[in-house]
Amino acid sequence: MASNIKKGVTIFGVTGTWEGYVSSPLYFFKNGTWSNIQTTGMTNAAVTETYLRLNSSSLGRLNQTVDLTNYKYLKVQARTENTQPAGYRFVIGISKSPSETSSSISIYKLFSSTSVEIGTNIIDISSYQGGYYIYVCDFVNKIGNGLVTAYGAIYSIFLSNN
């Protein structure tokens, strides 16, 4: 079975695909600290003591691609900076392109909460291989029947297998 043989090694005509054990979860950003990436940072965002503050009405993108191979889920824990009692929502997505807009990301998921607590948005990435940019955008507060753009507070961005 190819998945049991080291990647690039051929045994009895079967070329291996196993690339070693993966760290799960693999954090890129957690509570104010960057890790596991060479080019830290996110467009339109600044690090505070405990979270990334994404500018209101903007799209955030990690400054480098991350390899999604061997992972099942992309998870982003966030909320709006000044969450209203009616709740909030935000979007996460992935793309091969570094120049997406919030309306052009084709692989995305909307998270909606009726709470003021930090929420976790999760995308199943098990069918994606190789490097992708991670996007976070469209933070809004729910006020009555309307939605108002808000600053995003991103607490963690990570890949996981559970």
Contacts in CASP RR format, 6 or more apart in sequence:
PFRMAT RR
TARGET T0000
AUTHOR 0000-0000-0000
METHOD contacts of the structure
MODEL  1
MASNIKKGVTIFGVTGTWEGYVSSPLYFFKNGTWSNIQTTGMTNAAVTET
YLRLNSSSLGRLNQTVDLTNYKYLKVQARTENTQPAGYRFVIGISKSPSE
TSSSISIYKLFSSTSVEIGTNIIDISSYQGGYYIYVCDFVNKIGNGLVTA
YGAIYSIFLSNN
1 14 0 8 1.000
2 14 0 8 1.000
2 15 0 8 1.000
2 16 0 8 1.000
2 17 0 8 1.000
2 18 0 8 1.000
3 16 0 8 1.000
3 17 0 8 1.000
3 18 0 8 1.000
4 16 0 8 1.000
4 18 0 8 1.000
5 11 0 8 1.000
5 14 0 8 1.000
5 15 0 8 1.000
5 16 0 8 1.000
5 17 0 8 1.000
5 18 0 8 1.000
6 16 0 8 1.000
6 18 0 8 1.000
6 20 0 8 1.000
7 16 0 8 1.000
7 17 0 8 1.000
7 18 0 8 1.000
7 19 0 8 1.000
8 15 0 8 1.000
8 16 0 8 1.000
8 17 0 8 1.000
9 15 0 8 1.000
9 16 0 8 1.000
10 16 0 8 1.000
19 69 0 8 1.000
19 70 0 8 1.000
22 70 0 8 1.000
22 71 0 8 1.000
22 161 0 8 1.000
23 36 0 8 1.000
24 71 0 8 1.000
24 159 0 8 1.000
24 160 0 8 1.000
24 161 0 8 1.000
24 162 0 8 1.000
25 75 0 8 1.000
25 158 0 8 1.000
25 159 0 8 1.000
25 160 0 8 1.000
26 36 0 8 1.000
26 71 0 8 1.000
26 158 0 8 1.000
26 159 0 8 1.000
26 160 0 8 1.000
27 35 0 8 1.000
27 36 0 8 1.000
27 156 0 8 1.000
27 157 0 8 1.000
27 158 0 8 1.000
28 34 0 8 1.000
28 35 0 8 1.000
28 36 0 8 1.000
28 37 0 8 1.000
28 62 0 8 1.000
28 66 0 8 1.000
28 134 0 8 1.000
28 157 0 8 1.000
28 158 0 8 1.000
28 159 0 8 1.000
29 35 0 8 1.000
29 41 0 8 1.000
29 42 0 8 1.000
29 52 0 8 1.000
29 154 0 8 1.000
29 156 0 8 1.000
29 157 0 8 1.000
29 158 0 8 1.000
30 155 0 8 1.000
30 156 0 8 1.000
30 157 0 8 1.000
30 158 0 8 1.000
31 50 0 8 1.000
31 51 0 8 1.000
31 155 0 8 1.000
31 156 0 8 1.000
32 47 0 8 1.000
32 48 0 8 1.000
32 49 0 8 1.000
32 50 0 8 1.000
32 51 0 8 1.000
32 52 0 8 1.000
34 40 0 8 1.000
34 41 0 8 1.000
34 47 0 8 1.000
37 62 0 8 1.000
37 63 0 8 1.000
37 64 0 8 1.000
37 66 0 8 1.000
38 64 0 8 1.000
39 63 0 8 1.000
39 64 0 8 1.000
40 63 0 8 1.000
41 47 0 8 1.000
41 62 0 8 1.000
41 63 0 8 1.000
42 52 0 8 1.000
42 54 0 8 1.000
42 60 0 8 1.000
42 61 0 8 1.000
42 62 0 8 1.000
42 63 0 8 1.000
42 136 0 8 1.000
42 154 0 8 1.000
43 58 0 8 1.000
43 59 0 8 1.000
43 60 0 8 1.000
43 61 0 8 1.000
43 63 0 8 1.000
44 54 0 8 1.000
44 55 0 8 1.000
44 58 0 8 1.000
44 59 0 8 1.000
44 60 0 8 1.000
45 52 0 8 1.000
45 53 0 8 1.000
45 54 0 8 1.000
45 55 0 8 1.000
45 60 0 8 1.000
45 154 0 8 1.000
46 52 0 8 1.000
46 53 0 8 1.000
47 53 0 8 1.000
50 155 0 8 1.000
51 78 0 8 1.000
51 153 0 8 1.000
51 154 0 8 1.000
51 155 0 8 1.000
52 152 0 8 1.000
52 153 0 8 1.000
52 154 0 8 1.000
52 155 0 8 1.000
53 81 0 8 1.000
53 151 0 8 1.000
53 152 0 8 1.000
53 153 0 8 1.000
53 154 0 8 1.000
54 60 0 8 1.000
54 136 0 8 1.000
54 137 0 8 1.000
54 139 0 8 1.000
54 151 0 8 1.000
54 152 0 8 1.000
54 153 0 8 1.000
54 154 0 8 1.000
55 151 0 8 1.000
56 139 0 8 1.000
56 149 0 8 1.000
56 150 0 8 1.000
56 151 0 8 1.000
56 152 0 8 1.000
57 149 0 8 1.000
58 137 0 8 1.000
59 100 0 8 1.000
59 101 0 8 1.000
59 102 0 8 1.000
59 135 0 8 1.000
59 136 0 8 1.000
59 137 0 8 1.000
59 138 0 8 1.000
60 135 0 8 1.000
60 136 0 8 1.000
60 137 0 8 1.000
61 98 0 8 1.000
61 100 0 8 1.000
61 133 0 8 1.000
61 134 0 8 1.000
61 135 0 8 1.000
61 136 0 8 1.000
62 133 0 8 1.000
62 134 0 8 1.000
62 157 0 8 1.000
64 133 0 8 1.000
65 96 0 8 1.000
65 130 0 8 1.000
65 131 0 8 1.000
65 132 0 8 1.000
65 133 0 8 1.000
66 131 0 8 1.000
66 132 0 8 1.000
66 133 0 8 1.000
66 134 0 8 1.000
66 159 0 8 1.000
67 130 0 8 1.000
67 131 0 8 1.000
68 74 0 8 1.000
68 94 0 8 1.000
68 125 0 8 1.000
68 128 0 8 1.000
68 129 0 8 1.000
68 130 0 8 1.000
68 131 0 8 1.000
68 132 0 8 1.000
68 159 0 8 1.000
69 129 0 8 1.000
69 130 0 8 1.000
69 131 0 8 1.000
70 161 0 8 1.000
71 125 0 8 1.000
71 126 0 8 1.000
71 159 0 8 1.000
71 160 0 8 1.000
71 161 0 8 1.000
72 124 0 8 1.000
72 125 0 8 1.000
72 126 0 8 1.000
72 160 0 8 1.000
72 161 0 8 1.000
72 162 0 8 1.000
73 122 0 8 1.000
73 123 0 8 1.000
73 124 0 8 1.000
73 125 0 8 1.000
73 126 0 8 1.000
73 159 0 8 1.000
73 160 0 8 1.000
73 161 0 8 1.000
73 162 0 8 1.000
74 92 0 8 1.000
74 93 0 8 1.000
74 94 0 8 1.000
74 122 0 8 1.000
74 123 0 8 1.000
74 125 0 8 1.000
74 134 0 8 1.000
74 157 0 8 1.000
74 158 0 8 1.000
74 159 0 8 1.000
75 120 0 8 1.000
75 121 0 8 1.000
75 122 0 8 1.000
75 156 0 8 1.000
75 157 0 8 1.000
75 158 0 8 1.000
75 159 0 8 1.000
75 160 0 8 1.000
76 90 0 8 1.000
76 92 0 8 1.000
76 120 0 8 1.000
76 121 0 8 1.000
76 134 0 8 1.000
76 136 0 8 1.000
76 154 0 8 1.000
76 156 0 8 1.000
76 157 0 8 1.000
77 118 0 8 1.000
77 119 0 8 1.000
77 120 0 8 1.000
77 121 0 8 1.000
77 154 0 8 1.000
77 155 0 8 1.000
77 156 0 8 1.000
78 90 0 8 1.000
78 118 0 8 1.000
78 119 0 8 1.000
78 121 0 8 1.000
78 136 0 8 1.000
78 139 0 8 1.000
78 152 0 8 1.000
78 153 0 8 1.000
78 154 0 8 1.000
78 155 0 8 1.000
79 88 0 8 1.000
79 90 0 8 1.000
79 113 0 8 1.000
79 116 0 8 1.000
79 117 0 8 1.000
79 118 0 8 1.000
79 119 0 8 1.000
79 152 0 8 1.000
79 153 0 8 1.000
79 155 0 8 1.000
80 87 0 8 1.000
80 88 0 8 1.000
80 90 0 8 1.000
80 139 0 8 1.000
80 140 0 8 1.000
80 141 0 8 1.000
80 150 0 8 1.000
80 151 0 8 1.000
80 152 0 8 1.000
80 153 0 8 1.000
81 150 0 8 1.000
81 151 0 8 1.000
81 152 0 8 1.000
81 153 0 8 1.000
82 141 0 8 1.000
82 150 0 8 1.000
82 151 0 8 1.000
83 115 0 8 1.000
83 116 0 8 1.000
83 141 0 8 1.000
83 150 0 8 1.000
84 116 0 8 1.000
84 141 0 8 1.000
84 142 0 8 1.000
84 143 0 8 1.000
85 116 0 8 1.000
86 114 0 8 1.000
86 141 0 8 1.000
86 142 0 8 1.000
86 143 0 8 1.000
86 144 0 8 1.000
87 113 0 8 1.000
87 114 0 8 1.000
87 115 0 8 1.000
87 116 0 8 1.000
87 141 0 8 1.000
87 142 0 8 1.000
88 112 0 8 1.000
88 113 0 8 1.000
88 139 0 8 1.000
88 140 0 8 1.000
88 141 0 8 1.000
88 142 0 8 1.000
88 150 0 8 1.000
89 110 0 8 1.000
89 111 0 8 1.000
89 112 0 8 1.000
89 113 0 8 1.000
89 138 0 8 1.000
89 139 0 8 1.000
89 140 0 8 1.000
89 142 0 8 1.000
89 147 0 8 1.000
90 110 0 8 1.000
90 111 0 8 1.000
90 121 0 8 1.000
90 136 0 8 1.000
90 137 0 8 1.000
90 138 0 8 1.000
90 139 0 8 1.000
90 140 0 8 1.000
90 152 0 8 1.000
91 102 0 8 1.000
91 105 0 8 1.000
91 108 0 8 1.000
91 109 0 8 1.000
91 110 0 8 1.000
91 111 0 8 1.000
91 121 0 8 1.000
91 135 0 8 1.000
91 136 0 8 1.000
91 137 0 8 1.000
91 138 0 8 1.000
92 108 0 8 1.000
92 109 0 8 1.000
92 111 0 8 1.000
92 121 0 8 1.000
92 123 0 8 1.000
92 134 0 8 1.000
92 135 0 8 1.000
92 136 0 8 1.000
93 105 0 8 1.000
93 107 0 8 1.000
93 108 0 8 1.000
93 109 0 8 1.000
93 123 0 8 1.000
93 134 0 8 1.000
93 135 0 8 1.000
93 136 0 8 1.000
94 105 0 8 1.000
94 107 0 8 1.000
94 108 0 8 1.000
94 123 0 8 1.000
94 125 0 8 1.000
94 128 0 8 1.000
94 132 0 8 1.000
94 133 0 8 1.000
94 134 0 8 1.000
94 135 0 8 1.000
95 105 0 8 1.000
95 106 0 8 1.000
95 107 0 8 1.000
95 132 0 8 1.000
95 133 0 8 1.000
95 135 0 8 1.000
96 131 0 8 1.000
96 132 0 8 1.000
96 133 0 8 1.000
97 133 0 8 1.000
98 133 0 8 1.000
100 133 0 8 1.000
100 135 0 8 1.000
102 135 0 8 1.000
102 137 0 8 1.000
102 138 0 8 1.000
105 135 0 8 1.000
105 137 0 8 1.000
107 123 0 8 1.000
107 128 0 8 1.000
108 123 0 8 1.000
108 135 0 8 1.000
109 121 0 8 1.000
109 122 0 8 1.000
109 123 0 8 1.000
110 121 0 8 1.000
110 138 0 8 1.000
111 119 0 8 1.000
111 120 0 8 1.000
111 121 0 8 1.000
113 119 0 8 1.000
114 142 0 8 1.000
118 153 0 8 1.000
118 155 0 8 1.000
125 132 0 8 1.000
125 159 0 8 1.000
134 157 0 8 1.000
136 154 0 8 1.000
136 157 0 8 1.000
139 149 0 8 1.000
139 150 0 8 1.000
139 151 0 8 1.000
139 152 0 8 1.000
140 147 0 8 1.000
140 148 0 8 1.000
140 149 0 8 1.000
140 150 0 8 1.000
141 147 0 8 1.000
141 148 0 8 1.000
141 150 0 8 1.000
END
